[in-house]
Amino acid sequence: MKRNLALEFARVTEAAALASSKWIGRGDKESADQAAVDAMRYMLNEIDISGEIVIGEGEIDEAPMLYIGEKVGKSQEATPVDIAVDPLEGTRMTAQGQANAIAVMAVGNRGSFLKAPDMYMEKLIVGPEAKGSIDLNKPLKENIYSVSKALGKELSDLTIVILDKPRHKSIIKNLQDMGMRVIALPDGDVAASILVAVIDSEIDMLYGIGGAPEGVISAAAMKALGGDMNVRLKTRSEVKGITLENDKISKGEIVRCKEMGIEINKVLTLDDLVKDDQVVFTATGVTPGDLVEGVSRKGNIARTETLLIRGKTKTVRYIKSIHNLDFKSEELKKIIL
């Protein structure tokens, strides 16, 4: 993949963040998501690539989406790339004006990413220092002791991130009873997964059941940063405790996995999720967060902060940009303003 494309991809998440930021605190997550999708689609189609969305958001909750299989880019004769997107990770956080919402995307050479339906995914993630110490086939407790040993830390010194969902309530209590420090986030495990691998972060692990699209995007960042990850796909019936016979969505998930040649509940490694280390990961803050700052705006002047990671060189860039929205294209202004 051409090096200059990395900055072009950063411009895509910047546009999505700018578009969704006008909906911060307005209680309308669907409009925030739609704005991010529209901006991301427009910008992707302005880049000289032959792109395909291989994993996207929206099938679980019927949200607006860049759909799986959608072709984007200026020309199908240009550089072929696969794209994993979450135009707005944290729609509810954006709508409620809460922290850590981001616009995020991962791009790789054709065939780089696992193709999976938009369904649930169990995830276990660690940073470079604990690489090789995890195995999701084993109980979580065994993995925690293994990571503790790899990092040379006592359990009381370990910090784990997990989504604050009803399905994790007993797990959070068990982890705290073990003496670990637990950071329970309302939403948004992509940003948290990256913090696991950032050099100066205090977070040692991420565990929990979240979305598969976010899992593949997180895997791209882990591949680029040298972290490690195990996952397995879960049907909605398993996660929600619903009888499979009465759940059409779960039946559809099973059918789609079979069509894609993916085995539900089989443990997948980082190499299964991302086959090529020449990936590009970009995330732009929408609301203020631990990973990047959110969009700030005064009139038609806006500031953004973007994390851009290039896997080939392991380069991590934080890009602070000032945007004069009056000078954006007419098409983009219709979405952003």
VEXFILO-164355 format. One record per residue (C-alpha): residue in three letters; x, y, z negated. Coordinates in nm, 3 decimals, decimal comma. Layout:
residu->ALA | u->X | v->Y | w->Z
...
//
This chain:
residu->MET | u->0,000 | v->0,000 | w->0,000
residu->LYS | u->0,132 | v->0,345 | w->0,093
residu->ARG | u->0,261 | v->0,544 | w->-0,202
residu->ASN | u->0,083 | v->0,866 | w->-0,104
residu->LEU | u->-0,254 | v->0,692 | w->-0,138
residu->ALA | u->-0,222 | v->0,689 | w->-0,517
residu->LEU | u->-0,280 | v->1,064 | w->-0,542
residu->GLU | u->-0,573 | v->1,035 | w->-0,302
residu->PHE | u->-0,734 | v->0,779 | w->-0,532
residu->ALA | u->-0,682 | v->1,013 | w->-0,829
residu->ARG | u->-0,880 | v->1,277 | w->-0,639
residu->VAL | u->-1,168 | v->1,027 | w->-0,616
residu->THR | u->-1,206 | v->0,985 | w->-0,992
residu->GLU | u->-1,156 | v->1,360 | w->-1,041
residu->ALA | u->-1,454 | v->1,427 | w->-0,814
residu->ALA | u->-1,667 | v->1,167 | w->-0,993
residu->ALA | u->-1,580 | v->1,319 | w->-1,331
residu->LEU | u->-1,657 | v->1,672 | w->-1,212
residu->ALA | u->-1,992 | v->1,562 | w->-1,070
residu->SER | u->-2,107 | v->1,374 | w->-1,378
residu->SER | u->-1,981 | v->1,641 | w->-1,621
residu->LYS | u->-2,273 | v->1,872 | w->-1,542
residu->TRP | u->-2,498 | v->1,611 | w->-1,706
residu->ILE | u->-2,307 | v->1,597 | w->-2,036
residu->GLY | u->-2,549 | v->1,621 | w->-2,328
residu->ARG | u->-2,861 | v->1,641 | w->-2,110
residu->GLY | u->-3,000 | v->1,301 | w->-2,207
residu->ASP | u->-3,021 | v->1,177 | w->-1,847
residu->LYS | u->-2,773 | v->0,893 | w->-1,796
residu->GLU | u->-2,922 | v->0,790 | w->-1,459
residu->SER | u->-2,857 | v->1,133 | w->-1,306
residu->ALA | u->-2,505 | v->1,140 | w->-1,450
residu->ASP | u->-2,434 | v->0,798 | w->-1,301
residu->GLN | u->-2,586 | v->0,892 | w->-0,964
residu->ALA | u->-2,373 | v->1,208 | w->-0,944
residu->ALA | u->-2,056 | v->1,010 | w->-1,013
residu->VAL | u->-2,148 | v->0,746 | w->-0,754
residu->ASP | u->-2,227 | v->1,007 | w->-0,488
residu->ALA | u->-1,901 | v->1,194 | w->-0,546
residu->MET | u->-1,691 | v->0,878 | w->-0,549
residu->ARG | u->-1,852 | v->0,744 | w->-0,231
residu->TYR | u->-1,800 | v->1,077 | w->-0,052
residu->MET | u->-1,433 | v->1,101 | w->-0,151
residu->LEU | u->-1,355 | v->0,738 | w->-0,064
residu->ASN | u->-1,493 | v->0,796 | w->0,283
residu->GLU | u->-1,254 | v->1,090 | w->0,326
residu->ILE | u->-0,943 | v->0,871 | w->0,276
residu->ASP | u->-0,760 | v->0,696 | w->0,561
residu->ILE | u->-0,824 | v->0,343 | w->0,436
residu->SER | u->-1,028 | v->0,040 | w->0,534
residu->GLY | u->-1,176 | v->-0,026 | w->0,192
residu->GLU | u->-1,423 | v->-0,275 | w->0,050
residu->ILE | u->-1,593 | v->-0,257 | w->-0,288
residu->VAL | u->-1,525 | v->-0,600 | w->-0,435
residu->ILE | u->-1,665 | v->-0,536 | w->-0,779
residu->GLY | u->-1,894 | v->-0,256 | w->-0,886
residu->GLU | u->-2,152 | v->-0,149 | w->-1,137
residu->GLY | u->-2,527 | v->-0,150 | w->-1,139
residu->GLU | u->-2,674 | v->-0,495 | w->-1,080
residu->ILE | u->-2,752 | v->-0,569 | w->-1,446
residu->ASP | u->-2,951 | v->-0,252 | w->-1,517
residu->GLU | u->-3,052 | v->-0,151 | w->-1,164
residu->ALA | u->-2,842 | v->0,165 | w->-1,191
residu->PRO | u->-2,720 | v->0,356 | w->-0,884
residu->MET | u->-2,407 | v->0,189 | w->-0,757
residu->LEU | u->-2,132 | v->0,141 | w->-0,509
residu->TYR | u->-2,242 | v->-0,210 | w->-0,419
residu->ILE | u->-2,029 | v->-0,520 | w->-0,378
residu->GLY | u->-1,934 | v->-0,562 | w->-0,014
residu->GLU | u->-1,982 | v->-0,194 | w->0,073
residu->LYS | u->-1,728 | v->-0,066 | w->0,327
residu->VAL | u->-1,565 | v->0,269 | w->0,256
residu->GLY | u->-1,287 | v->0,474 | w->0,413
residu->LYS | u->-1,231 | v->0,670 | w->0,733
residu->SER | u->-1,147 | v->0,376 | w->0,957
residu->GLN | u->-1,171 | v->0,000 | w->0,944
residu->GLU | u->-0,841 | v->0,001 | w->1,138
residu->ALA | u->-0,658 | v->0,179 | w->0,854
residu->THR | u->-0,482 | v->0,033 | w->0,547
residu->PRO | u->-0,698 | v->-0,256 | w->0,417
residu->VAL | u->-0,767 | v->-0,234 | w->0,043
residu->ASP | u->-0,999 | v->-0,385 | w->-0,216
residu->ILE | u->-1,160 | v->-0,151 | w->-0,468
residu->ALA | u->-1,304 | v->-0,212 | w->-0,815
residu->VAL | u->-1,510 | v->0,080 | w->-0,944
residu->ASP | u->-1,697 | v->0,212 | w->-1,243
residu->PRO | u->-1,792 | v->0,563 | w->-1,130
residu->LEU | u->-1,901 | v->0,652 | w->-1,483
residu->GLU | u->-1,799 | v->0,426 | w->-1,768
residu->GLY | u->-2,003 | v->0,561 | w->-2,054
residu->THR | u->-2,331 | v->0,679 | w->-1,902
residu->ARG | u->-2,497 | v->0,689 | w->-2,243
residu->MET | u->-2,199 | v->0,868 | w->-2,397
residu->THR | u->-2,217 | v->1,130 | w->-2,120
residu->ALA | u->-2,591 | v->1,176 | w->-2,164
residu->GLN | u->-2,550 | v->1,217 | w->-2,541
residu->GLY | u->-2,233 | v->1,429 | w->-2,522
residu->GLN | u->-2,024 | v->1,164 | w->-2,697
residu->ALA | u->-1,651 | v->1,093 | w->-2,656
residu->ASN | u->-1,459 | v->0,858 | w->-2,424
residu->ALA | u->-1,665 | v->0,865 | w->-2,103
residu->ILE | u->-1,443 | v->0,828 | w->-1,795
residu->ALA | u->-1,463 | v->0,789 | w->-1,418
residu->VAL | u->-1,244 | v->0,493 | w->-1,329
residu->MET | u->-1,125 | v->0,293 | w->-1,031
residu->ALA | u->-0,865 | v->0,029 | w->-0,939
residu->VAL | u->-0,734 | v->-0,031 | w->-0,588
residu->GLY | u->-0,524 | v->-0,319 | w->-0,455
residu->ASN | u->-0,420 | v->-0,481 | w->-0,131
residu->ARG | u->-0,685 | v->-0,697 | w->0,035
residu->GLY | u->-0,750 | v->-1,006 | w->-0,175
residu->SER | u->-0,604 | v->-0,859 | w->-0,495
residu->PHE | u->-0,907 | v->-0,879 | w->-0,724
residu->LEU | u->-1,138 | v->-1,150 | w->-0,852
residu->LYS | u->-1,476 | v->-1,123 | w->-0,683
residu->ALA | u->-1,746 | v->-1,179 | w->-0,942
residu->PRO | u->-2,109 | v->-1,079 | w->-0,995
residu->ASP | u->-2,195 | v->-0,790 | w->-1,224
residu->MET | u->-2,253 | v->-0,996 | w->-1,539
residu->TYR | u->-2,115 | v->-1,033 | w->-1,889
residu->MET | u->-1,753 | v->-1,119 | w->-1,958
residu->GLU | u->-1,579 | v->-1,222 | w->-2,280
residu->LYS | u->-1,240 | v->-1,049 | w->-2,303
residu->LEU | u->-0,923 | v->-1,083 | w->-2,507
residu->ILE | u->-0,651 | v->-0,827 | w->-2,430
residu->VAL | u->-0,306 | v->-0,753 | w->-2,573
residu->GLY | u->-0,015 | v->-0,529 | w->-2,480
residu->PRO | u->0,328 | v->-0,620 | w->-2,335
residu->GLU | u->0,484 | v->-0,713 | w->-2,671
residu->ALA | u->0,225 | v->-0,987 | w->-2,726
residu->LYS | u->0,217 | v->-1,113 | w->-2,367
residu->GLY | u->0,187 | v->-1,492 | w->-2,353
residu->SER | u->0,052 | v->-1,523 | w->-2,708
residu->ILE | u->-0,320 | v->-1,547 | w->-2,628
residu->ASP | u->-0,541 | v->-1,836 | w->-2,517
residu->LEU | u->-0,917 | v->-1,788 | w->-2,509
residu->ASN | u->-0,962 | v->-2,166 | w->-2,514
residu->LYS | u->-0,863 | v->-2,141 | w->-2,880
residu->PRO | u->-1,069 | v->-1,980 | w->-3,160
residu->LEU | u->-1,031 | v->-1,606 | w->-3,205
residu->LYS | u->-0,874 | v->-1,659 | w->-3,548
residu->GLU | u->-0,591 | v->-1,867 | w->-3,399
residu->ASN | u->-0,529 | v->-1,598 | w->-3,138
residu->ILE | u->-0,509 | v->-1,333 | w->-3,406
residu->TYR | u->-0,245 | v->-1,528 | w->-3,598
residu->SER | u->-0,054 | v->-1,583 | w->-3,272
residu->VAL | u->-0,058 | v->-1,213 | w->-3,188
residu->SER | u->0,040 | v->-1,127 | w->-3,544
residu->LYS | u->0,343 | v->-1,353 | w->-3,512
residu->ALA | u->0,438 | v->-1,216 | w->-3,169
residu->LEU | u->0,423 | v->-0,858 | w->-3,295
residu->GLY | u->0,589 | v->-0,933 | w->-3,630
residu->LYS | u->0,298 | v->-0,775 | w->-3,816
residu->GLU | u->0,093 | v->-0,876 | w->-4,117
residu->LEU | u->-0,281 | v->-0,914 | w->-4,054
residu->SER | u->-0,341 | v->-0,603 | w->-4,264
residu->ASP | u->-0,128 | v->-0,407 | w->-4,016
residu->LEU | u->-0,317 | v->-0,526 | w->-3,705
residu->THR | u->-0,574 | v->-0,305 | w->-3,534
residu->ILE | u->-0,838 | v->-0,454 | w->-3,305
residu->VAL | u->-1,095 | v->-0,277 | w->-3,090
residu->ILE | u->-1,440 | v->-0,424 | w->-3,031
residu->LEU | u->-1,767 | v->-0,287 | w->-2,897
residu->ASP | u->-2,016 | v->-0,205 | w->-3,172
residu->LYS | u->-2,298 | v->-0,427 | w->-3,044
residu->PRO | u->-2,537 | v->-0,660 | w->-3,229
residu->ARG | u->-2,367 | v->-0,960 | w->-3,065
residu->HIS | u->-2,042 | v->-0,864 | w->-3,238
residu->LYS | u->-2,180 | v->-0,786 | w->-3,585
residu->SER | u->-2,069 | v->-1,109 | w->-3,754
residu->ILE | u->-1,735 | v->-1,106 | w->-3,570
residu->ILE | u->-1,659 | v->-0,754 | w->-3,692
residu->LYS | u->-1,739 | v->-0,859 | w->-4,050
residu->ASN | u->-1,514 | v->-1,168 | w->-4,022
residu->LEU | u->-1,226 | v->-0,961 | w->-3,883
residu->GLN | u->-1,257 | v->-0,709 | w->-4,164
residu->ASP | u->-1,268 | v->-0,992 | w->-4,418
residu->MET | u->-0,936 | v->-1,113 | w->-4,272
residu->GLY | u->-0,791 | v->-0,775 | w->-4,366
residu->MET | u->-0,765 | v->-0,635 | w->-4,014
residu->ARG | u->-0,842 | v->-0,279 | w->-3,919
residu->VAL | u->-1,140 | v->-0,281 | w->-3,682
residu->ILE | u->-1,228 | v->0,008 | w->-3,452
residu->ALA | u->-1,586 | v->-0,043 | w->-3,333
residu->LEU | u->-1,673 | v->0,164 | w->-3,027
residu->PRO | u->-2,033 | v->0,227 | w->-2,915
residu->ASP | u->-1,945 | v->0,179 | w->-2,546
residu->GLY | u->-1,654 | v->0,192 | w->-2,302
residu->ASP | u->-1,402 | v->-0,089 | w->-2,330
residu->VAL | u->-1,190 | v->0,012 | w->-2,027
residu->ALA | u->-1,034 | v->0,310 | w->-2,203
residu->ALA | u->-0,984 | v->0,100 | w->-2,516
residu->SER | u->-0,815 | v->-0,179 | w->-2,319
residu->ILE | u->-0,562 | v->0,063 | w->-2,175
residu->LEU | u->-0,481 | v->0,197 | w->-2,519
residu->VAL | u->-0,377 | v->-0,159 | w->-2,611
residu->ALA | u->-0,089 | v->-0,136 | w->-2,363
residu->VAL | u->0,011 | v->0,228 | w->-2,405
residu->ILE | u->0,351 | v->0,254 | w->-2,573
residu->ASP | u->0,259 | v->0,490 | w->-2,858
residu->SER | u->-0,084 | v->0,344 | w->-2,936
residu->GLU | u->-0,175 | v->0,192 | w->-3,272
residu->ILE | u->-0,419 | v->-0,057 | w->-3,115
residu->ASP | u->-0,291 | v->-0,416 | w->-3,094
residu->MET | u->-0,582 | v->-0,611 | w->-2,944
residu->LEU | u->-0,919 | v->-0,583 | w->-2,779
residu->TYR | u->-1,185 | v->-0,851 | w->-2,809
residu->GLY | u->-1,552 | v->-0,872 | w->-2,720
residu->ILE | u->-1,819 | v->-0,933 | w->-2,462
residu->GLY | u->-1,873 | v->-0,652 | w->-2,213
residu->GLY | u->-1,923 | v->-0,609 | w->-1,841
residu->ALA | u->-1,735 | v->-0,803 | w->-1,574
residu->PRO | u->-1,669 | v->-0,496 | w->-1,355
residu->GLU | u->-1,500 | v->-0,324 | w->-1,648
residu->GLY | u->-1,304 | v->-0,643 | w->-1,711
residu->VAL | u->-1,155 | v->-0,652 | w->-1,362
residu->ILE | u->-1,071 | v->-0,282 | w->-1,378
residu->SER | u->-0,904 | v->-0,332 | w->-1,717
residu->ALA | u->-0,711 | v->-0,625 | w->-1,571
residu->ALA | u->-0,568 | v->-0,399 | w->-1,300
residu->ALA | u->-0,437 | v->-0,164 | w->-1,567
residu->MET | u->-0,297 | v->-0,454 | w->-1,771
residu->LYS | u->-0,122 | v->-0,591 | w->-1,463
residu->ALA | u->0,037 | v->-0,254 | w->-1,397
residu->LEU | u->0,134 | v->-0,195 | w->-1,761
residu->GLY | u->0,265 | v->-0,546 | w->-1,834
residu->GLY | u->-0,007 | v->-0,645 | w->-2,079
residu->ASP | u->-0,196 | v->-0,975 | w->-2,096
residu->MET | u->-0,560 | v->-1,076 | w->-2,074
residu->ASN | u->-0,786 | v->-1,383 | w->-2,091
residu->VAL | u->-1,155 | v->-1,373 | w->-1,997
residu->ARG | u->-1,454 | v->-1,592 | w->-1,924
residu->LEU | u->-1,782 | v->-1,507 | w->-1,755
residu->LYS | u->-2,102 | v->-1,537 | w->-1,957
residu->THR | u->-2,464 | v->-1,548 | w->-1,845
residu->ARG | u->-2,711 | v->-1,303 | w->-1,993
residu->SER | u->-2,898 | v->-1,592 | w->-2,155
residu->GLU | u->-2,584 | v->-1,692 | w->-2,349
residu->VAL | u->-2,515 | v->-1,340 | w->-2,469
residu->LYS | u->-2,874 | v->-1,244 | w->-2,548
residu->GLY | u->-2,978 | v->-1,580 | w->-2,691
residu->ILE | u->-3,248 | v->-1,626 | w->-2,426
residu->THR | u->-3,362 | v->-1,966 | w->-2,302
residu->LEU | u->-3,215 | v->-2,012 | w->-1,954
residu->GLU | u->-3,539 | v->-2,154 | w->-1,814
residu->ASN | u->-3,714 | v->-1,825 | w->-1,891
residu->ASP | u->-3,445 | v->-1,592 | w->-1,759
residu->LYS | u->-3,442 | v->-1,522 | w->-1,385
residu->ILE | u->-3,139 | v->-1,291 | w->-1,415
residu->SER | u->-2,921 | v->-1,565 | w->-1,567
residu->LYS | u->-3,033 | v->-1,813 | w->-1,303
residu->GLY | u->-2,933 | v->-1,561 | w->-1,038
residu->GLU | u->-2,594 | v->-1,515 | w->-1,202
residu->ILE | u->-2,533 | v->-1,890 | w->-1,192
residu->VAL | u->-2,628 | v->-1,908 | w->-0,823
residu->ARG | u->-2,402 | v->-1,617 | w->-0,730
residu->CYS | u->-2,106 | v->-1,761 | w->-0,921
residu->LYS | u->-2,146 | v->-2,090 | w->-0,737
residu->GLU | u->-2,160 | v->-1,906 | w->-0,405
residu->MET | u->-1,838 | v->-1,720 | w->-0,496
residu->GLY | u->-1,664 | v->-2,035 | w->-0,618
residu->ILE | u->-1,639 | v->-1,909 | w->-0,977
residu->GLU | u->-1,694 | v->-2,132 | w->-1,279
residu->ILE | u->-1,888 | v->-1,975 | w->-1,566
residu->ASN | u->-1,724 | v->-2,016 | w->-1,910
residu->LYS | u->-1,390 | v->-2,120 | w->-1,757
residu->VAL | u->-1,102 | v->-1,922 | w->-1,906
residu->LEU | u->-0,941 | v->-1,697 | w->-1,648
residu->THR | u->-0,596 | v->-1,545 | w->-1,690
residu->LEU | u->-0,466 | v->-1,206 | w->-1,583
residu->ASP | u->-0,325 | v->-1,362 | w->-1,265
residu->ASP | u->-0,669 | v->-1,501 | w->-1,182
residu->LEU | u->-0,820 | v->-1,155 | w->-1,216
residu->VAL | u->-0,551 | v->-0,960 | w->-1,033
residu->LYS | u->-0,325 | v->-1,147 | w->-0,793
residu->ASP | u->-0,109 | v->-0,855 | w->-0,678
residu->ASP | u->0,093 | v->-0,628 | w->-0,904
residu->GLN | u->0,096 | v->-0,348 | w->-0,645
residu->VAL | u->-0,226 | v->-0,202 | w->-0,778
residu->VAL | u->-0,324 | v->0,157 | w->-0,843
residu->PHE | u->-0,536 | v->0,247 | w->-1,145
residu->THR | u->-0,689 | v->0,589 | w->-1,198
residu->ALA | u->-0,914 | v->0,725 | w->-1,473
residu->THR | u->-1,037 | v->1,082 | w->-1,517
residu->GLY | u->-1,195 | v->1,199 | w->-1,840
residu->VAL | u->-1,558 | v->1,313 | w->-1,835
residu->THR | u->-1,601 | v->1,375 | w->-2,208
residu->PRO | u->-1,306 | v->1,425 | w->-2,447
residu->GLY | u->-1,147 | v->1,096 | w->-2,547
residu->ASP | u->-0,852 | v->0,907 | w->-2,689
residu->LEU | u->-0,716 | v->0,821 | w->-2,343
residu->VAL | u->-0,767 | v->1,145 | w->-2,147
residu->GLU | u->-0,927 | v->1,483 | w->-2,205
residu->GLY | u->-1,273 | v->1,553 | w->-2,071
residu->VAL | u->-1,383 | v->1,805 | w->-1,810
residu->SER | u->-1,386 | v->2,165 | w->-1,928
residu->ARG | u->-1,551 | v->2,431 | w->-1,719
residu->LYS | u->-1,593 | v->2,809 | w->-1,712
residu->GLY | u->-1,807 | v->2,922 | w->-1,424
residu->ASN | u->-1,678 | v->2,750 | w->-1,113
residu->ILE | u->-1,330 | v->2,686 | w->-1,254
residu->ALA | u->-1,287 | v->2,340 | w->-1,403
residu->ARG | u->-1,001 | v->2,149 | w->-1,567
residu->THR | u->-0,952 | v->1,772 | w->-1,554
residu->GLU | u->-0,704 | v->1,521 | w->-1,690
residu->THR | u->-0,634 | v->1,199 | w->-1,502
residu->LEU | u->-0,434 | v->0,890 | w->-1,592
residu->LEU | u->-0,273 | v->0,746 | w->-1,279
residu->ILE | u->-0,083 | v->0,416 | w->-1,293
residu->ARG | u->0,107 | v->0,270 | w->-0,999
residu->GLY | u->0,177 | v->-0,099 | w->-1,052
residu->LYS | u->0,466 | v->-0,137 | w->-0,809
residu->THR | u->0,687 | v->0,109 | w->-0,998
residu->LYS | u->0,514 | v->0,086 | w->-1,341
residu->THR | u->0,486 | v->0,464 | w->-1,328
residu->VAL | u->0,231 | v->0,623 | w->-1,560
residu->ARG | u->0,129 | v->0,981 | w->-1,483
residu->TYR | u->-0,101 | v->1,217 | w->-1,669
residu->ILE | u->-0,226 | v->1,474 | w->-1,420
residu->LYS | u->-0,376 | v->1,798 | w->-1,544
residu->SER | u->-0,560 | v->1,983 | w->-1,267
residu->ILE | u->-0,740 | v->2,314 | w->-1,230
residu->HIS | u->-1,020 | v->2,310 | w->-0,973
residu->ASN | u->-1,177 | v->2,612 | w->-0,807
residu->LEU | u->-1,510 | v->2,458 | w->-0,715
residu->ASP | u->-1,588 | v->2,735 | w->-0,467
residu->PHE | u->-1,318 | v->2,593 | w->-0,240
residu->LYS | u->-1,442 | v->2,233 | w->-0,232
residu->SER | u->-1,606 | v->2,109 | w->0,087
residu->GLU | u->-1,970 | v->2,201 | w->0,136
residu->GLU | u->-2,071 | v->1,834 | w->0,106
residu->LEU | u->-1,886 | v->1,790 | w->-0,223
residu->LYS | u->-2,016 | v->2,119 | w->-0,365
residu->LYS | u->-2,371 | v->1,991 | w->-0,317
residu->ILE | u->-2,284 | v->1,700 | w->-0,549
residu->ILE | u->-2,066 | v->1,879 | w->-0,804
residu->LEU | u->-2,241 | v->2,215 | w->-0,848
//
